[in-house]
Amino acid sequence: MYLQISHLRSLLALEETGSLTAAAGRLHLTQSALSHQIRGLEAHFGTRLFQRKSRPLKLSVAGEKLLELARIVIPRVRACEDSLSRLADGIAGRLHIGIECHSCFQWLMPVLDLYREDWPEVELDLTLGHSFEPMPALRSGHVDVVISSDPVADPDLAFFPLFSYESRLVVNAGHPLASRDFVRHGDLSAQTLITYPVSPGRLDLFSRFLQPAGVQPAKIRHVELTPMMLQLVASNRGVTALPSWALHEYNGNPRLRFLPLGKAGIRGTLYAGMRSSDSGRPYMQGFVDQARATCFERLPDIMPVEEDTASAG
């Protein structure tokens, strides 16, 4: 293919300035070099591109064809160059978020609304955690950020803490456990446990409370929506465990009781996990900063986490 971007740029400059001298100056070329370039095009295609001895320069039919191409290609090339520069500067990019924490929708949507205002050139998307394996998806590039309470030891991944929270067991107000000061491990061995549709190991109740004690509930029931889970508990169809900040709006419900898991309770930390190679991009750090700021402004019962390392590895 003989045509080059420089040829098309020259055609545009000649058409816009109307003279060889002015076009050469705009292109930072000598008039001789520009003339040589035009003669090379004419020799290759066997036709003249300009009508000779016309002032200002007037394109031939062949020249008009090339100019038509230049008007399409050059703006797209410029736009692509600008986009690549913004990507390199961390101003533009892609932020596809995988959510392991189903109750995180409560705060994530306001975060994204504010984030879009500051980072309009970042492409945003969300993927629910029950439809994919989050960490393999993060490593492979299927998603760019995973919201998770379970960082993994992997030097290729970096995890930035957002906030610390307490998980609480939710029971019906008439449930035998409702009068307790806290829940013991064995109290759940005869219960129907209502959870999100994820593997038990990815839930704080199992990983931080039941599994270390070797306790299993009598039955597990999967429900995708937080309000549905709490409605089932209110109907005495089982018990569930949720972060205390997700329960705040239900504090006045007379049919529900919230109990610490163990005498001291259990606390977890929510992280934004990303590929280590992306962690230095400004728009990625912008998401972490916006998430922290919005959560501490809107969510009750959360605590800051000192960030001693950006990687779980």
Salt bridges, closest charged atoms under 4 A:
GLU15 OE2 - ARG71 NH2 3.26
GLU16 OE1 - ARG26 NH1 2.41
GLU42 OE1 - ARG52 NH2 2.82
GLU81 OE2 - ARG9 NH2 3.45
GLU100 OE2 - ARG202 NE 2.53
ASP113 OD1 - ARG116 NH1 3.46
GLU121 OE1 - ARG86 NE 2.15
GLU123 OE2 - HIS96 NE2 2.88
GLU133 OE1 - ARG202 NH1 3.85
ASP144 OD2 - ARG94 NE 2.83
ASP144 OD1 - ARG275 NH2 2.64
ASP154 OD2 - ARG139 NE 2.64
GLU166 OE1 - ARG168 NE 3.54
ASP187 OD2 - ARG180 NH1 2.74
ASP204 OD1 - ARG208 NE 3.15
GLU224 OE2 - HIS130 NE2 3.94
ASP278 OD2 - ARG275 NH2 3.06
ASP278 OD1 - ARG281 NE 3.03
GLU307 OE1 - ARG292 NH2 2.54
